[in-house]
Each structure stands twice: as structure tokens, then as C-alpha cells.
Amino acid sequence: MSKPVDRLEIRLIGPDDPVHDLTLLLNRAYKRLADMGLKYVATWQGDDITLRRIKEVECWLGFIDGELVAAVSLRGPTKGRGSEWYSRPDVASFNQFAVEPDLQGQGIGSKMLDHIENRAVELGAEELAFDTAEPAVHLIEFYGKRGYRFIEKVDWKMTNYISLKLSKTLNRD
């Protein structure tokens, strides 16, 4: 029997993909963080915010047997905003990264990250960055194992926590 990650198909969001399904996936995937008291936008956002957040990025979706199970949004280099690091011309960034809770820990998230890391290189990035809540130690450890390092702390006004901005130097081979 094949593992779920072996059946993962990754593609850009299309006009026939319901934004509502993406919103619900984000809400479910970020529930553990909400239960920790962390007010990530993805814990409470509705379809209007999802649509606004994916408008200027590449939104990659992961499907297993036709079911949406993962998502991540990639912003190419020179399109960053909100901080000096994200505005660097060699830095791409990602957000709204989600894996269906029942499938977490099975390699799906790693495969999605591999995909956007490679795509960021194609777009000319030398670094891929993101931020996450300082108390989300399990996430910081996960990304650290993938080579992401601490850049700076950020206090985003729409959240209730201090964020750690992490970045990875991309392999351009």
C-alpha cells in the first residue's frame, strides 16, 4: 500500500478550485495553534481574506485522490512587503502553509516545502523566508531541521504574539 505522500499531486490553484475549501483547510490546520492561544490569521480568516491573501501570490495546492489536503502560498522575490528582509530582491517568502491535521507528520508538508523551495529558485530567489509565532516551538524545530535560521523578531499588529522571521539559503544547483 502506498503512503499518502506518494500519491500527493501539487498544482497551482485554478479558477474551479473553491476558495471556501482552502479556507476550511487553513482553519482546520491552524486549530492546534489557536488552541495554544495563538491568533494566526489562518485560525479565523474567512473566504474574503483567503481570496485577498492568494491574489498576489502563487497558491500551491496538494491533493490526494482528488481531495485537497495541503496548501502553501509563495510570494516571489522583490514582491515582499511588511519588513526589510521580505523586501530584499533575493528573498521569496511563503505563508498560509497548511496540511490536513490527520495527515500531518507523514511527509506531505516536507514535499510541499520542497516544491516551493525549488519554485523560489526558479523565480530567482536565493533565500526563502516566513514567520511564525515564537511560542510555536514545534514549528520552529521542524523548520530548523530543514535549514531555516532565525533572522529577526516581528510584532505584526494583526496577531497576539511575537513572530520569529526564519529564512533558508536555497540550493541553486
CYANA upper distance limits for C-alpha pairs under 8 A (distance plus 0.5 A):
  2 SER  CA      6 ASP  CA      6.76
  2 SER  CA      7 ARG  CA      7.92
  3 LYS  CA      7 ARG  CA      7.57
  4 PRO  CA      8 LEU  CA      7.04
  4 PRO  CA     64 ILE  CA      7.37
  4 PRO  CA    103 LEU  CA      8.49
  4 PRO  CA    106 GLN  CA      7.97
  4 PRO  CA    108 ILE  CA      8.27
  5 VAL  CA    106 GLN  CA      7.21
  5 VAL  CA    107 GLY  CA      6.46
  5 VAL  CA    108 ILE  CA      5.74
  5 VAL  CA    111 LYS  CA      8.14
  7 ARG  CA     64 ILE  CA      6.16
  7 ARG  CA     65 ASP  CA      7.66
  8 LEU  CA     62 GLY  CA      6.67
  8 LEU  CA     63 PHE  CA      6.07
  8 LEU  CA     64 ILE  CA      5.49
  8 LEU  CA     65 ASP  CA      8.44
  8 LEU  CA    108 ILE  CA      7.83
  9 GLU  CA     62 GLY  CA      6.00
  9 GLU  CA     63 PHE  CA      5.64
  9 GLU  CA     64 ILE  CA      6.90
 10 ILE  CA     60 TRP  CA      7.09
 10 ILE  CA     61 LEU  CA      6.07
 10 ILE  CA     62 GLY  CA      4.99
 10 ILE  CA     63 PHE  CA      6.96
 10 ILE  CA    112 MET  CA      8.02
 11 ARG  CA     60 TRP  CA      6.01
 11 ARG  CA     61 LEU  CA      6.01
 11 ARG  CA     62 GLY  CA      7.20
 12 LEU  CA     58 GLU  CA      7.28
 12 LEU  CA     59 CYS  CA      6.21
 12 LEU  CA     60 TRP  CA      4.96
 12 LEU  CA     61 LEU  CA      6.48
 13 ILE  CA     17 ASP  CA      6.81
 13 ILE  CA     58 GLU  CA      8.37
 13 ILE  CA     59 CYS  CA      6.16
 13 ILE  CA     60 TRP  CA      6.37
 13 ILE  CA     61 LEU  CA      6.55
 17 ASP  CA     21 ASP  CA      8.43
 18 PRO  CA     22 LEU  CA      7.47
 19 VAL  CA     23 THR  CA      6.72
 19 VAL  CA     47 ASP  CA      6.78
 19 VAL  CA     50 THR  CA      7.57
 19 VAL  CA     51 LEU  CA      7.24
 20 HIS  CA     24 LEU  CA      6.70
 20 HIS  CA     46 GLY  CA      8.49
 20 HIS  CA     47 ASP  CA      6.16
 21 ASP  CA     25 LEU  CA      6.71
 21 ASP  CA     68 LEU  CA      8.16
 22 LEU  CA     26 LEU  CA      6.71
 22 LEU  CA     50 THR  CA      8.18
 22 LEU  CA     68 LEU  CA      8.26
 22 LEU  CA     71 ALA  CA      8.07
 23 THR  CA     27 ASN  CA      6.68
 23 THR  CA     42 ALA  CA      8.35
 23 THR  CA     45 GLN  CA      7.66
 23 THR  CA     46 GLY  CA      6.82
 23 THR  CA     47 ASP  CA      6.34
 23 THR  CA     50 THR  CA      6.62
 24 LEU  CA     28 ARG  CA      6.61
 25 LEU  CA     29 ALA  CA      6.46
 25 LEU  CA     68 LEU  CA      8.39
 25 LEU  CA     69 VAL  CA      7.84
 25 LEU  CA     70 ALA  CA      8.04
 25 LEU  CA     98 ALA  CA      7.54
 25 LEU  CA     99 VAL  CA      8.06
 25 LEU  CA    100 GLU  CA      6.97
 26 LEU  CA     30 TYR  CA      6.54
 26 LEU  CA     42 ALA  CA      6.10
 26 LEU  CA     43 THR  CA      7.53
 26 LEU  CA     96 GLN  CA      7.54
 26 LEU  CA     97 PHE  CA      8.25
 26 LEU  CA     98 ALA  CA      6.28
 27 ASN  CA     31 LYS  CA      6.61
 27 ASN  CA     42 ALA  CA      6.17
 27 ASN  CA     43 THR  CA      5.36
 27 ASN  CA     44 TRP  CA      6.90
 27 ASN  CA     45 GLN  CA      7.83
 28 ARG  CA     43 THR  CA      8.18
 28 ARG  CA    100 GLU  CA      7.55
 28 ARG  CA    101 PRO  CA      7.38
 29 ALA  CA     98 ALA  CA      6.03
 29 ALA  CA     99 VAL  CA      6.40
 29 ALA  CA    100 GLU  CA      6.13
 29 ALA  CA    101 PRO  CA      5.91
 30 TYR  CA     34 ALA  CA      6.86
 30 TYR  CA     40 TYR  CA      8.05
 30 TYR  CA     42 ALA  CA      6.79
 30 TYR  CA     43 THR  CA      5.76
 30 TYR  CA     98 ALA  CA      7.85
 31 LYS  CA     35 ASP  CA      6.51
 31 LYS  CA     43 THR  CA      6.53
 32 ARG  CA     36 MET  CA      6.95
 33 LEU  CA     37 GLY  CA      7.18
 33 LEU  CA     38 LEU  CA      6.02
 33 LEU  CA     39 LYS  CA      8.16
 33 LEU  CA     40 TYR  CA      8.04
 33 LEU  CA     43 THR  CA      8.12
 33 LEU  CA    136 ALA  CA      7.99
 34 ALA  CA     38 LEU  CA      5.45
 34 ALA  CA     39 LYS  CA      6.48
 34 ALA  CA     40 TYR  CA      7.72
 34 ALA  CA     43 THR  CA      6.49
 38 LEU  CA    133 ALA  CA      8.00
 38 LEU  CA    159 THR  CA      8.12
 38 LEU  CA    160 ASN  CA      6.98
 38 LEU  CA    161 TYR  CA      7.25
 39 LYS  CA     43 THR  CA      6.95
 39 LYS  CA     44 TRP  CA      8.27
 39 LYS  CA    159 THR  CA      5.83
 39 LYS  CA    160 ASN  CA      6.22
 39 LYS  CA    161 TYR  CA      8.04
 40 TYR  CA     44 TRP  CA      8.00
 40 TYR  CA    159 THR  CA      6.51
 41 VAL  CA     45 GLN  CA      6.21
 41 VAL  CA    158 MET  CA      7.93
 41 VAL  CA    159 THR  CA      7.64
 42 ALA  CA     96 GLN  CA      7.29
 45 GLN  CA     49 ILE  CA      6.34
 45 GLN  CA     50 THR  CA      7.28
 46 GLY  CA     50 THR  CA      6.87
 47 ASP  CA     51 LEU  CA      6.49
 48 ASP  CA     52 ARG  CA      6.73
 49 ILE  CA     53 ARG  CA      6.49
 50 THR  CA     54 ILE  CA      6.76
 51 LEU  CA     55 LYS  CA      6.66
 52 ARG  CA     56 GLU  CA      8.50
 53 ARG  CA     57 VAL  CA      8.14
 54 ILE  CA     58 GLU  CA      7.51
 54 ILE  CA     59 CYS  CA      6.53
 54 ILE  CA     73 SER  CA      7.27
 56 GLU  CA     75 ARG  CA      7.97
 57 VAL  CA     73 SER  CA      6.63
 57 VAL  CA     74 LEU  CA      6.08
 57 VAL  CA     75 ARG  CA      5.42
 57 VAL  CA     76 GLY  CA      7.94
 58 GLU  CA     73 SER  CA      6.08
 58 GLU  CA     74 LEU  CA      5.61
 58 GLU  CA     75 ARG  CA      6.99
 59 CYS  CA     71 ALA  CA      7.59
 59 CYS  CA     72 VAL  CA      6.40
 59 CYS  CA     73 SER  CA      4.78
 59 CYS  CA     74 LEU  CA      6.83
 60 TRP  CA     71 ALA  CA      6.08
 60 TRP  CA     72 VAL  CA      5.87
 60 TRP  CA     73 SER  CA      6.55
 60 TRP  CA     74 LEU  CA      8.19
 61 LEU  CA     68 LEU  CA      7.47
 61 LEU  CA     69 VAL  CA      8.27
 61 LEU  CA     70 ALA  CA      6.23
 61 LEU  CA     71 ALA  CA      4.91
 61 LEU  CA     72 VAL  CA      7.19
 62 GLY  CA     68 LEU  CA      6.43
 62 GLY  CA     69 VAL  CA      6.18
 62 GLY  CA     70 ALA  CA      5.08
 62 GLY  CA     71 ALA  CA      6.36
 62 GLY  CA    112 MET  CA      7.91
 63 PHE  CA     67 GLU  CA      5.59
 63 PHE  CA     68 LEU  CA      5.06
 63 PHE  CA     69 VAL  CA      5.98
 63 PHE  CA     70 ALA  CA      7.35
 64 ILE  CA     68 LEU  CA      7.25
 64 ILE  CA     69 VAL  CA      7.18
 69 VAL  CA     99 VAL  CA      6.27
 69 VAL  CA    100 GLU  CA      5.55
 69 VAL  CA    103 LEU  CA      8.31
 70 ALA  CA     97 PHE  CA      8.04
 70 ALA  CA     98 ALA  CA      5.83
 70 ALA  CA     99 VAL  CA      4.80
 70 ALA  CA    100 GLU  CA      6.65
 70 ALA  CA    108 ILE  CA      8.01
 70 ALA  CA    109 GLY  CA      7.94
 70 ALA  CA    112 MET  CA      8.22
 71 ALA  CA     96 GLN  CA      7.55
 71 ALA  CA     97 PHE  CA      6.04
 71 ALA  CA     98 ALA  CA      5.72
 71 ALA  CA     99 VAL  CA      7.19
 71 ALA  CA    112 MET  CA      8.16
 72 VAL  CA     94 PHE  CA      7.38
 72 VAL  CA     95 ASN  CA      6.70
 72 VAL  CA     96 GLN  CA      5.84
 72 VAL  CA     97 PHE  CA      4.64
 72 VAL  CA     98 ALA  CA      6.91
 72 VAL  CA    112 MET  CA      7.85
 73 SER  CA     94 PHE  CA      5.88
 73 SER  CA     95 ASN  CA      5.85
 73 SER  CA     96 GLN  CA      6.29
 73 SER  CA     97 PHE  CA      7.21
 74 LEU  CA     92 ALA  CA      7.77
 74 LEU  CA     93 SER  CA      6.39
 74 LEU  CA     94 PHE  CA      4.95
 74 LEU  CA     95 ASN  CA      7.32
 74 LEU  CA    116 ILE  CA      7.31
 74 LEU  CA    120 ALA  CA      8.26
 75 ARG  CA     79 LYS  CA      6.88
 75 ARG  CA     80 GLY  CA      7.25
 75 ARG  CA     92 ALA  CA      6.15
 75 ARG  CA     93 SER  CA      5.68
 75 ARG  CA     94 PHE  CA      6.41
 76 GLY  CA     80 GLY  CA      7.86
 76 GLY  CA     91 VAL  CA      7.95
 76 GLY  CA     92 ALA  CA      5.09
 76 GLY  CA     93 SER  CA      7.15
 76 GLY  CA    120 ALA  CA      6.96
 76 GLY  CA    123 LEU  CA      6.81
 76 GLY  CA    125 ALA  CA      7.75
 77 PRO  CA     87 SER  CA      8.22
 77 PRO  CA     88 ARG  CA      7.71
 77 PRO  CA     89 PRO  CA      5.85
 77 PRO  CA     90 ASP  CA      6.04
 77 PRO  CA     91 VAL  CA      5.38
 77 PRO  CA     92 ALA  CA      4.75
 77 PRO  CA     93 SER  CA      7.99
 77 PRO  CA    120 ALA  CA      8.32
 77 PRO  CA    123 LEU  CA      7.62
 77 PRO  CA    124 GLY  CA      7.47
 77 PRO  CA    125 ALA  CA      6.16
 78 THR  CA     86 TYR  CA      8.44
 78 THR  CA     87 SER  CA      6.38
 78 THR  CA     88 ARG  CA      6.68
 78 THR  CA     89 PRO  CA      4.89
 78 THR  CA     90 ASP  CA      7.50
 78 THR  CA     91 VAL  CA      7.56
 78 THR  CA     92 ALA  CA      7.94
 79 LYS  CA     86 TYR  CA      8.42
 79 LYS  CA     87 SER  CA      7.24
 79 LYS  CA     89 PRO  CA      8.49
 79 LYS  CA     92 ALA  CA      8.15
 80 GLY  CA     86 TYR  CA      5.12
 80 GLY  CA     87 SER  CA      5.14
 80 GLY  CA     88 ARG  CA      7.96
 80 GLY  CA     91 VAL  CA      8.20
 80 GLY  CA     92 ALA  CA      7.51
 80 GLY  CA     93 SER  CA      7.55
 81 ARG  CA     86 TYR  CA      6.23
 81 ARG  CA     87 SER  CA      6.07
 82 GLY  CA     86 TYR  CA      7.41
 82 GLY  CA     87 SER  CA      8.15
 83 SER  CA     87 SER  CA      6.80
 84 GLU  CA     88 ARG  CA      7.09
 85 TRP  CA     91 VAL  CA      7.80
 86 TYR  CA     91 VAL  CA      6.56
 86 TYR  CA     92 ALA  CA      7.55
 86 TYR  CA     93 SER  CA      7.36
 86 TYR  CA    129 ALA  CA      7.85
 87 SER  CA     91 VAL  CA      7.67
 89 PRO  CA    125 ALA  CA      8.20
 90 ASP  CA    124 GLY  CA      7.45
 90 ASP  CA    125 ALA  CA      5.22
 90 ASP  CA    126 GLU  CA      5.73
 90 ASP  CA    127 GLU  CA      6.75
 91 VAL  CA    125 ALA  CA      5.87
 91 VAL  CA    126 GLU  CA      6.65
 91 VAL  CA    127 GLU  CA      5.21
 91 VAL  CA    128 LEU  CA      6.19
 91 VAL  CA    129 ALA  CA      7.34
 92 ALA  CA    120 ALA  CA      6.75
 92 ALA  CA    125 ALA  CA      6.21
 92 ALA  CA    126 GLU  CA      8.35
 92 ALA  CA    127 GLU  CA      6.71
 92 ALA  CA    128 LEU  CA      5.36
 92 ALA  CA    129 ALA  CA      6.77
 93 SER  CA    128 LEU  CA      5.74
 93 SER  CA    129 ALA  CA      5.06
 93 SER  CA    130 PHE  CA      5.96
 94 PHE  CA    128 LEU  CA      7.96
 94 PHE  CA    129 ALA  CA      7.05
 94 PHE  CA    130 PHE  CA      6.00
 95 ASN  CA    130 PHE  CA      6.95
 95 ASN  CA    131 ASP  CA      8.42
 98 ALA  CA    109 GLY  CA      8.11
 99 VAL  CA    103 LEU  CA      7.26
 99 VAL  CA    104 GLN  CA      6.51
 99 VAL  CA    108 ILE  CA      7.63
 99 VAL  CA    109 GLY  CA      6.77
100 GLU  CA    104 GLN  CA      6.90
103 LEU  CA    108 ILE  CA      7.97
104 GLN  CA    108 ILE  CA      7.55
104 GLN  CA    109 GLY  CA      7.73
105 GLY  CA    109 GLY  CA      8.25
107 GLY  CA    111 LYS  CA      6.69
108 ILE  CA    112 MET  CA      6.73
109 GLY  CA    113 LEU  CA      6.65
110 SER  CA    114 ASP  CA      6.55
111 LYS  CA    115 HIS  CA      6.73
112 MET  CA    116 ILE  CA      6.96
113 LEU  CA    117 GLU  CA      6.42
114 ASP  CA    118 ASN  CA      6.70
115 HIS  CA    119 ARG  CA      6.64
116 ILE  CA    120 ALA  CA      6.36
117 GLU  CA    121 VAL  CA      6.99
117 GLU  CA    128 LEU  CA      7.38
117 GLU  CA    170 LEU  CA      7.43
118 ASN  CA    122 GLU  CA      6.95
119 ARG  CA    123 LEU  CA      6.82
120 ALA  CA    124 GLY  CA      6.96
120 ALA  CA    125 ALA  CA      5.86
120 ALA  CA    126 GLU  CA      8.38
120 ALA  CA    128 LEU  CA      7.53
121 VAL  CA    125 ALA  CA      5.51
121 VAL  CA    126 GLU  CA      7.06
121 VAL  CA    170 LEU  CA      7.41
121 VAL  CA    171 ASN  CA      8.29
121 VAL  CA    172 ARG  CA      6.88
125 ALA  CA    170 LEU  CA      8.10
126 GLU  CA    169 THR  CA      6.43
126 GLU  CA    170 LEU  CA      5.86
126 GLU  CA    171 ASN  CA      8.35
126 GLU  CA    172 ARG  CA      8.05
127 GLU  CA    167 SER  CA      6.85
127 GLU  CA    168 LYS  CA      5.89
127 GLU  CA    169 THR  CA      5.07
127 GLU  CA    170 LEU  CA      5.92
128 LEU  CA    167 SER  CA      5.95
128 LEU  CA    168 LYS  CA      5.85
128 LEU  CA    169 THR  CA      7.24
128 LEU  CA    170 LEU  CA      7.34
129 ALA  CA    148 TYR  CA      8.49
129 ALA  CA    165 LYS  CA      7.49
129 ALA  CA    166 LEU  CA      6.05
129 ALA  CA    167 SER  CA      4.52
129 ALA  CA    168 LYS  CA      6.90
130 PHE  CA    165 LYS  CA      6.24
130 PHE  CA    166 LEU  CA      6.14
130 PHE  CA    167 SER  CA      7.03
131 ASP  CA    163 SER  CA      6.38
131 ASP  CA    164 LEU  CA      5.81
131 ASP  CA    165 LYS  CA      4.66
131 ASP  CA    166 LEU  CA      6.34
132 THR  CA    136 ALA  CA      7.64
132 THR  CA    139 LEU  CA      8.24
132 THR  CA    140 ILE  CA      8.13
132 THR  CA    163 SER  CA      5.64
132 THR  CA    164 LEU  CA      6.02
132 THR  CA    165 LYS  CA      7.21
132 THR  CA    166 LEU  CA      8.49
133 ALA  CA    161 TYR  CA      6.66
133 ALA  CA    162 ILE  CA      6.46
133 ALA  CA    163 SER  CA      4.91
133 ALA  CA    164 LEU  CA      6.64
134 GLU  CA    140 ILE  CA      8.43
134 GLU  CA    161 TYR  CA      7.68
134 GLU  CA    162 ILE  CA      6.34
134 GLU  CA    163 SER  CA      5.84
134 GLU  CA    164 LEU  CA      6.12
135 PRO  CA    161 TYR  CA      8.50
136 ALA  CA    140 ILE  CA      6.98
137 VAL  CA    141 GLU  CA      6.60
138 HIS  CA    142 PHE  CA      6.76
139 LEU  CA    143 TYR  CA      6.72
140 ILE  CA    144 GLY  CA      6.46
141 GLU  CA    145 LYS  CA      6.82
142 PHE  CA    146 ARG  CA      7.32
143 TYR  CA    147 GLY  CA      7.09
143 TYR  CA    148 TYR  CA      5.96
144 GLY  CA    148 TYR  CA      5.38
144 GLY  CA    149 ARG  CA      6.79
147 GLY  CA    168 LYS  CA      6.33
147 GLY  CA    169 THR  CA      8.35
148 TYR  CA    166 LEU  CA      6.19
148 TYR  CA    167 SER  CA      5.46
148 TYR  CA    168 LYS  CA      4.90
148 TYR  CA    169 THR  CA      8.27
149 ARG  CA    166 LEU  CA      5.63
149 ARG  CA    167 SER  CA      5.92
149 ARG  CA    168 LYS  CA      6.78
150 PHE  CA    164 LEU  CA      7.30
150 PHE  CA    165 LYS  CA      6.59
150 PHE  CA    166 LEU  CA      5.10
150 PHE  CA    167 SER  CA      7.18
151 ILE  CA    164 LEU  CA      7.89
151 ILE  CA    165 LYS  CA      5.93
151 ILE  CA    166 LEU  CA      5.95
151 ILE  CA    167 SER  CA      7.17
152 GLU  CA    164 LEU  CA      6.49
152 GLU  CA    165 LYS  CA      5.84
152 GLU  CA    166 LEU  CA      7.99
153 LYS  CA    162 ILE  CA      7.15
153 LYS  CA    163 SER  CA      6.11
153 LYS  CA    164 LEU  CA      5.18
153 LYS  CA    165 LYS  CA      6.53
154 VAL  CA    162 ILE  CA      6.41
154 VAL  CA    163 SER  CA      5.54
154 VAL  CA    164 LEU  CA      6.79
154 VAL  CA    165 LYS  CA      7.48
155 ASP  CA    159 THR  CA      8.34
155 ASP  CA    161 TYR  CA      7.49
155 ASP  CA    162 ILE  CA      5.49
155 ASP  CA    163 SER  CA      6.60
156 TRP  CA    161 TYR  CA      8.38
156 TRP  CA    162 ILE  CA      7.79
156 TRP  CA    163 SER  CA      7.82
